[in-house]
């Protein structure tokens, strides 16, 4: 069976089509064209704004013309992550999906169910002629994964609804009514190149096989950070021997816990056997430390040719020290909602740029605005002490829960009516676009729902098939009930 043959047919057919359209963050041209073509084929009114967001409009079914307008919202872009050795061009190639038991997965890449299944649900609502609902708008935003650009710059006349259902959550049976705000902090190290010593032996040390995951939704799981694992090893080596660092690269996206990292470094040739023996000891310690959460971690070292240049000794040591000691993970838990991560930071990526610059990307999240800026300030101070130049993004606001929400009540009642159990009402540590929508329209009434996904933002991403049917039934009943408001 193929994905397009799953039930309910309409939502799965839409999702299957979406997986065939390249849509990495900041490159939404092809998926935007697909959406506009979809609207034209189905006789749906559609428009775009200056940044490329798309809104489709569907009139109410007869008798519900005066019901409040409901906005169904999803984002166009997907996280483009793949396993090393996988030949996949996210700008050209479709996602290679397959069914594994009750799960839909992708071969070696992210699946894009975040937020492709939300897009598919909104499109299915717009195309289905048998649903009962009031006026509906479907909003598809650009570049959610890197900076929430579409929500930040949404045109003033794009949506008119006072109720918004965000379709970007990842757990069946949970209704989200709040989320964390976030800010990115970037540290840049400037260095001079120095000729690599000839009496040194050089190694590439690499960590792979980590689970990674979403830096909001998975940060509390205690997974290993590839950048930290490599930095710790090289720092320990620097305490034993004189070292030279030629390169350090790890991680990719600001909102993904880094899964892979590698560094080329050298030690005096007299220490060849000692270095290799120490890596065996270190690798065994890492495996033991993370045996409960990282079953596939792999640390390898191999000899390489002497590179022509290394990073100057002062900067390389400052870099390694900073990465080793940088804060990463949960900073504090919420005092208001049990089990909710309040504040966290993610040491996301280390990239060599050109011949004189190393960029370290981090992201901070908090459901308390002042603490978001506090942890960003701590990260700034940390890297400034190491001699880096530090800048911050504009950030985005959180979404404070409204426990008097009418759409929350409808979502809760609909789920219990359909499935016989009360859903959990929760806030999420991940960032959603809802905070930005609320900042533009303080009267907006919102919830976020979605089917069950796991491993998002990594090639382990998977979508639980039975929950997609529940998601569809839940959403359509919510629309029916909202039509009676």
C-alpha positions as CSV (number, residue, x, y, z in Angstrom):
1,X,0.0,0.0,0.0
2,X,1.2,3.5,-0.8
3,X,0.6,6.6,1.4
4,X,-2.0,8.0,-1.0
5,X,-4.1,4.9,-0.5
6,X,-4.5,5.3,3.2
7,X,-7.8,6.4,4.9
8,X,-9.3,9.0,5.1
9,X,-8.4,9.3,1.4
10,X,-8.6,13.1,0.9
11,X,-6.2,14.1,3.6
12,X,-3.7,11.4,2.7
13,X,-3.9,12.2,-1.0
14,X,-3.1,15.8,-0.2
15,X,-0.2,14.8,2.0
16,X,1.2,12.5,-0.6
17,X,1.1,15.3,-3.2
18,X,2.8,17.6,-0.7
19,X,5.7,15.2,-0.1
20,X,6.5,15.3,-3.8
21,X,7.0,19.1,-3.8
22,X,10.4,20.4,-2.6
23,X,9.9,22.9,0.2
24,X,13.0,23.4,2.4
25,X,12.8,26.5,4.6
26,X,13.4,29.8,2.7
27,X,12.7,28.0,-0.6
28,X,8.9,27.8,-0.7
29,X,8.5,28.8,-4.4
30,X,7.4,25.3,-5.5
31,X,5.0,24.6,-2.7
32,X,3.4,28.0,-3.1
33,X,2.9,27.3,-6.8
34,X,1.3,24.0,-5.8
35,X,-1.1,25.6,-3.4
36,X,-2.2,28.2,-5.9
37,X,-2.7,25.5,-8.5
38,X,-4.7,23.4,-6.0
39,X,-6.9,26.4,-5.3
40,X,-7.5,27.0,-9.0
41,X,-8.3,23.4,-9.7
42,X,-10.9,23.3,-6.9
43,X,-12.4,26.7,-7.6
44,X,-11.2,28.2,-4.3
45,X,-10.4,31.9,-3.9
46,X,-6.7,32.4,-3.1
47,X,-4.3,35.3,-2.6
48,X,-0.7,36.0,-1.5
49,X,1.0,38.8,0.4
50,X,4.3,40.4,-0.3
51,X,6.4,37.8,1.6
52,X,4.6,34.8,-0.1
53,X,2.1,33.7,2.5
54,X,-1.0,32.1,0.9
55,X,-4.6,32.4,2.1
56,X,-7.6,30.4,0.6
57,X,-11.2,31.3,1.4
58,X,-14.2,29.0,1.5
59,X,-17.8,30.2,2.0
60,X,-20.0,28.7,4.7
61,X,-22.3,25.9,4.1
62,X,-25.9,27.0,3.8
63,X,-27.4,28.2,7.1
64,X,-24.0,29.1,8.7
65,X,-23.2,32.3,6.8
66,X,-23.2,34.3,10.0
67,X,-20.9,32.0,12.0
68,X,-17.5,33.4,13.0
69,X,-14.7,32.9,10.5
70,X,-12.3,30.1,11.4
71,X,-8.7,30.3,10.2
72,X,-7.0,26.9,9.7
73,X,-3.2,27.6,9.8
74,X,-0.2,25.6,8.8
75,X,3.3,26.4,7.5
76,X,4.7,25.6,4.1
77,X,8.3,24.8,4.8
78,X,9.9,21.7,6.2
79,X,13.2,21.0,8.0
80,X,15.7,19.6,5.5
81,X,17.8,17.0,7.3
82,X,19.3,13.8,6.0
83,X,21.6,11.1,7.2
84,X,25.2,11.2,6.0
85,X,25.7,9.2,2.9
86,X,22.1,9.8,1.7
87,X,21.9,11.2,-1.9
88,X,19.0,13.6,-1.7
89,X,18.6,17.1,-3.0
90,X,15.9,18.9,-1.0
91,X,15.6,21.5,-3.8
92,X,14.8,18.9,-6.5
93,X,13.9,15.5,-5.1
94,X,10.6,14.3,-3.7
95,X,10.6,12.8,-0.2
96,X,10.8,9.0,-0.5
97,X,8.0,7.9,1.8
98,X,7.1,4.4,2.9
99,X,4.7,2.6,5.4
100,X,6.2,0.7,8.3
101,X,3.4,-0.9,10.3
102,X,1.3,2.0,11.8
103,X,3.9,4.6,10.8
104,X,4.7,6.7,7.7
105,X,8.4,7.3,7.4
106,X,11.0,8.6,4.9
107,X,14.1,6.9,3.7
108,X,17.1,8.7,5.2
109,X,15.5,12.2,5.3
110,X,13.0,14.2,7.3
111,X,9.5,13.3,6.4
112,X,8.0,16.8,6.4
113,X,4.9,15.8,8.3
114,X,5.9,18.8,10.2
115,X,3.9,20.6,8.9
116,X,2.9,18.8,5.7
117,X,0.1,16.9,7.5
118,X,-1.3,20.2,8.8
119,X,-1.3,21.6,5.3
120,X,-3.0,18.5,4.0
121,X,-5.7,18.8,6.6
122,X,-6.4,22.4,5.6
123,X,-6.5,21.6,1.9
124,X,-8.8,18.6,2.5
125,X,-11.2,20.9,4.4
126,X,-11.1,23.4,1.5
127,X,-11.7,20.7,-1.1
128,X,-14.3,18.6,0.7
129,X,-17.9,19.5,-0.4
130,X,-19.6,17.3,2.3
131,X,-18.5,19.1,5.5
132,X,-20.7,21.4,7.6
133,X,-18.9,24.6,8.6
134,X,-19.0,28.4,8.8
135,X,-16.8,30.6,6.7
136,X,-13.2,29.2,6.6
137,X,-9.9,30.7,5.8
138,X,-6.8,28.5,5.2
139,X,-3.5,30.3,6.0
140,X,-0.2,28.8,4.8
141,X,2.8,30.7,6.1
142,X,6.4,30.7,4.8
143,X,9.6,30.0,6.6
144,X,8.3,29.0,10.0
145,X,11.2,26.8,10.8
146,X,13.9,29.5,10.4
147,X,12.6,32.7,12.0
148,X,8.8,32.5,11.6
149,X,9.1,34.9,8.7
150,X,5.6,34.4,7.3
151,X,3.9,35.0,10.6
152,X,6.2,37.9,11.4
153,X,5.2,39.7,8.2
154,X,1.7,38.5,7.5
155,X,-0.2,41.1,5.4
156,X,-2.8,43.1,7.3
157,X,-5.7,42.2,5.0
158,X,-4.8,38.5,4.7
159,X,-7.1,36.9,7.3
160,X,-10.3,38.1,8.9
161,X,-11.2,35.3,11.3
162,X,-11.3,35.7,15.1
163,X,-10.8,32.0,15.7
164,X,-7.6,30.3,14.6
165,X,-6.8,26.6,14.7
166,X,-3.1,26.0,14.3
167,X,-2.4,22.5,12.8
168,X,1.2,22.2,13.8
169,X,1.1,20.1,17.0
170,X,2.5,16.6,17.3
171,X,0.4,14.6,19.8
172,X,-3.0,13.1,19.5
173,X,-5.2,13.6,22.5
174,X,-3.5,16.9,23.5
175,X,-4.9,20.4,22.8
176,X,-2.3,23.1,23.1
177,X,-3.3,26.5,24.3
178,X,0.1,28.1,24.9
179,X,3.7,28.0,23.7
180,X,7.2,29.3,24.4
181,X,8.7,32.4,22.8
182,X,12.2,32.2,21.4
183,X,15.3,34.1,20.3
184,X,18.4,33.1,18.4
185,X,21.9,34.0,19.6
186,X,24.9,33.8,17.2
187,X,28.5,33.9,18.2
188,X,31.3,34.5,15.6
189,X,34.9,33.7,16.2
190,X,37.4,35.4,13.9
191,X,40.7,33.6,13.6
192,X,44.0,33.7,11.8
193,X,45.3,30.7,9.8
194,X,48.6,29.2,10.8
195,X,50.6,26.6,9.1
196,X,50.1,23.1,10.5
197,X,53.1,21.8,12.4
198,X,54.9,19.1,10.4
199,X,55.8,17.0,13.5
200,X,52.2,16.5,14.4
201,X,49.9,13.6,13.5
202,X,46.3,14.6,12.5
203,X,43.0,13.0,13.1
204,X,39.4,13.4,12.2
205,X,37.1,12.6,15.1
206,X,33.4,12.2,14.4
207,X,30.3,11.5,16.4
208,X,27.2,10.2,14.6
209,X,24.1,8.1,15.2
210,X,22.5,10.5,17.7
211,X,18.8,10.9,17.8
212,X,18.8,14.8,17.7
213,X,15.3,16.0,17.5
214,X,13.3,19.2,18.0
215,X,15.1,21.7,20.2
216,X,11.7,22.6,21.8
217,X,9.7,19.4,22.0
218,X,12.7,17.0,22.7
219,X,15.1,19.2,24.7
220,X,13.9,17.6,28.0
221,X,14.8,14.1,26.9
222,X,18.5,14.4,27.8
223,X,19.8,13.4,24.4
224,X,23.4,14.0,23.6
225,X,24.5,17.1,21.7
226,X,27.1,16.2,19.0
227,X,28.9,19.5,19.3
228,X,29.3,19.1,23.0
229,X,30.5,15.5,22.7
230,X,33.3,16.5,20.2
231,X,34.3,19.7,22.2
232,X,34.5,17.7,25.4
233,X,36.9,15.2,23.8
234,X,39.2,17.8,22.3
235,X,39.2,19.8,25.5
236,X,40.2,16.7,27.4
237,X,43.0,16.1,24.9
238,X,44.2,19.7,25.3
239,X,44.7,19.1,29.0
240,X,46.9,16.1,28.2
241,X,48.9,17.3,25.2
242,X,49.5,20.3,23.0
243,X,46.9,20.3,20.2
244,X,46.2,22.1,17.0
245,X,42.7,22.4,15.6
246,X,42.2,22.6,11.9
247,X,38.4,22.5,11.6
248,X,35.2,22.0,13.7
249,X,31.8,21.5,12.1
250,X,28.6,20.2,13.7
251,X,24.9,20.5,13.7
252,X,22.8,22.3,11.1
253,X,19.5,24.0,12.1
254,X,19.0,26.3,15.1
255,X,15.8,24.4,16.1
256,X,17.3,20.9,15.8
257,X,19.5,19.2,18.5
258,X,22.7,18.4,16.6
259,X,23.1,14.8,15.7
260,X,26.5,14.8,14.0
261,X,29.7,16.7,14.4
262,X,33.4,16.3,13.4
263,X,36.7,18.0,13.9
264,X,40.2,17.7,12.5
265,X,42.9,18.2,15.0
266,X,46.5,17.3,15.6
267,X,48.8,16.3,18.4
268,X,52.6,15.7,18.4
269,X,53.4,12.4,16.7
270,X,55.0,11.0,19.9
271,X,51.4,10.7,21.3
272,X,49.8,8.7,18.5
273,X,49.1,5.6,20.5
274,X,47.9,7.6,23.5
275,X,45.3,9.6,21.6
276,X,43.8,6.6,19.9
277,X,43.7,4.7,23.3
278,X,42.1,7.7,25.0
279,X,39.3,7.9,22.3
280,X,38.4,4.3,23.0
281,X,38.1,5.1,26.7
282,X,36.1,8.3,26.0
283,X,33.8,6.6,23.5
284,X,33.1,3.8,26.1
285,X,32.2,6.6,28.7
286,X,29.9,8.3,26.2
287,X,28.1,5.1,25.4
288,X,27.6,4.3,29.1
289,X,26.4,7.8,29.9
290,X,23.8,7.9,27.2
291,X,22.9,4.2,27.0
292,X,19.3,4.8,28.0
293,X,18.7,7.6,25.4
294,X,21.2,7.2,22.6
295,X,21.4,3.5,21.6
296,X,23.1,4.1,18.3
297,X,25.8,6.7,19.2
298,X,29.0,6.1,17.3
299,X,32.4,7.9,17.9
300,X,35.2,7.2,15.5
301,X,38.7,8.6,14.9
302,X,40.8,8.2,11.8
303,X,44.2,9.5,10.7
304,X,44.1,12.1,7.9
305,X,46.7,13.9,5.8
306,X,48.3,16.9,7.4
307,X,46.1,19.9,6.6
308,X,47.9,23.0,5.2
309,X,46.5,25.3,7.8
310,X,45.1,25.2,11.4
311,X,43.1,27.7,13.4
312,X,45.5,29.9,15.4
313,X,46.1,28.4,18.8
314,X,44.5,31.1,20.9
315,X,41.2,31.1,19.0
316,X,41.0,27.3,18.7
317,X,41.4,26.8,22.4
318,X,38.9,29.6,23.1
319,X,36.4,27.9,20.7
320,X,36.8,24.5,22.3
321,X,36.5,25.8,25.8
322,X,33.4,27.8,24.8
323,X,31.7,24.9,23.2
324,X,32.6,22.6,26.0
325,X,31.3,24.9,28.7
326,X,28.4,26.5,26.8
327,X,24.9,26.0,28.4
328,X,22.7,23.5,26.6
329,X,19.4,21.9,27.5
330,X,16.7,22.6,30.1
331,X,17.4,25.7,32.2
332,X,14.3,25.6,34.3
333,X,10.8,24.0,34.6
334,X,7.5,25.8,34.7
335,X,6.1,26.6,38.1
336,X,2.6,27.0,36.6
337,X,2.2,23.8,34.5
338,X,3.6,20.6,35.8
339,X,6.0,18.9,33.4
340,X,6.4,21.9,31.1
341,X,9.9,23.0,30.3
342,X,9.9,26.8,31.0
343,X,13.3,27.8,29.7
344,X,16.0,26.1,27.6
345,X,18.9,26.7,25.2
346,X,20.2,24.7,22.3
347,X,23.8,24.8,21.1
348,X,22.7,24.1,17.6
349,X,25.5,24.5,15.0
350,X,29.1,25.2,14.5
351,X,30.2,26.1,11.0
352,X,33.5,27.1,9.5
353,X,32.9,30.0,7.1
354,X,35.5,31.1,4.6
355,X,39.1,31.2,5.8
356,X,38.8,33.3,8.9
357,X,35.4,32.9,10.6
358,X,33.6,30.3,12.7
359,X,29.9,30.8,13.4
360,X,28.2,29.2,16.4
361,X,24.4,29.2,16.3
362,X,22.3,28.8,19.4
363,X,18.6,29.2,20.2
364,X,16.8,30.1,23.4
365,X,13.2,29.4,24.4
366,X,11.0,30.4,27.4
367,X,7.3,30.7,28.2
368,X,8.4,33.7,30.4
369,X,9.4,36.6,28.3
370,X,11.9,38.0,30.8
371,X,13.6,34.7,31.2
372,X,13.9,34.2,27.4
373,X,16.0,37.4,27.4
374,X,17.9,36.3,30.5
375,X,19.1,33.0,29.1
376,X,20.0,34.8,25.8
377,X,22.0,37.2,27.8
378,X,23.8,34.4,29.6
379,X,24.7,32.8,26.3
380,X,25.9,36.2,25.0
381,X,28.1,36.8,28.1
382,X,29.5,33.2,27.8
383,X,30.7,33.7,24.2
384,X,31.9,37.2,24.7
385,X,34.2,36.0,27.5
386,X,35.7,33.6,24.9
387,X,36.3,36.5,22.5
388,X,33.5,36.0,20.1
389,X,31.2,38.7,18.5
390,X,27.6,38.0,19.6
391,X,24.3,39.1,18.0
392,X,20.7,38.2,18.6
393,X,17.7,37.8,16.3
394,X,14.6,39.8,16.8
395,X,13.0,36.8,18.4
396,X,9.3,36.0,18.7
397,X,6.8,36.2,21.6
398,X,5.2,33.3,23.5
399,X,1.5,32.5,23.6
400,X,0.0,32.8,27.0
401,X,-2.9,30.3,27.7
402,X,-6.5,31.6,27.7
403,X,-8.4,29.1,29.9
404,X,-11.7,30.9,29.0
405,X,-11.2,30.2,25.3
406,X,-14.4,29.2,23.3
407,X,-12.5,27.3,20.7
408,X,-10.6,25.4,23.4
409,X,-13.9,24.3,24.9
410,X,-15.1,23.2,21.5
411,X,-11.9,21.3,20.8
412,X,-12.2,19.6,24.2
413,X,-15.9,18.7,23.8
414,X,-15.4,17.4,20.3
415,X,-12.5,15.1,21.2
416,X,-14.4,13.6,24.2
417,X,-17.6,13.2,22.1
418,X,-15.7,11.3,19.4
419,X,-13.3,9.2,21.4
420,X,-14.7,8.9,24.9
421,X,-11.8,10.4,26.7
422,X,-10.9,13.9,27.8
423,X,-8.0,15.4,25.9
424,X,-5.1,17.0,27.8
425,X,-5.0,20.8,27.8
426,X,-1.4,21.8,27.6
427,X,1.2,24.3,26.7
428,X,4.2,23.4,24.6
429,X,7.9,24.4,24.9
430,X,8.3,24.5,21.2
431,X,7.6,27.8,19.3
432,X,4.4,28.2,17.4
433,X,3.3,31.0,15.2
434,X,0.4,31.7,17.5
435,X,2.3,34.1,19.6
436,X,2.9,36.3,16.6
437,X,-0.7,36.2,15.5
438,X,-1.8,37.1,19.0
439,X,0.6,40.1,19.0
440,X,-1.1,41.4,15.8
441,X,-4.6,40.6,17.0
442,X,-5.0,40.4,20.8
443,X,-8.6,39.2,20.5
444,X,-7.7,36.1,18.5
445,X,-9.0,32.9,20.0
446,X,-6.7,30.0,19.3
447,X,-5.8,26.3,19.8
448,X,-3.3,24.0,18.3
449,X,-3.9,20.4,17.4
450,X,-2.3,17.6,15.3
451,X,-1.8,13.9,14.9
452,X,1.1,12.0,16.6
453,X,4.6,12.5,15.2
454,X,7.9,11.4,16.5
455,X,11.5,12.4,15.6
456,X,10.6,15.6,13.9
457,X,13.4,17.7,12.6
458,X,15.5,14.6,12.1
459,X,15.6,11.7,9.6
460,X,13.8,9.6,12.2
461,X,10.6,11.7,11.7
462,X,7.5,9.5,11.5
463,X,3.8,10.0,11.5
464,X,1.4,7.6,13.3
465,X,-1.3,6.6,10.8
466,X,-4.3,5.9,13.0
467,X,-4.0,9.3,14.6
468,X,-4.4,11.0,11.3
469,X,-8.0,9.7,11.0
470,X,-8.7,10.9,14.5
471,X,-7.1,14.3,13.7
472,X,-9.4,14.6,10.7
473,X,-12.5,13.7,12.6
474,X,-11.6,16.0,15.4
475,X,-11.0,19.0,13.1
476,X,-14.1,18.5,11.1
477,X,-16.3,18.2,14.2
478,X,-14.7,21.3,15.6
479,X,-15.6,23.2,12.5
480,X,-19.2,21.9,12.7
481,X,-19.6,23.0,16.3
482,X,-17.9,26.4,15.6
483,X,-20.5,27.0,12.9
484,X,-23.1,27.2,15.7
485,X,-21.4,29.9,17.7
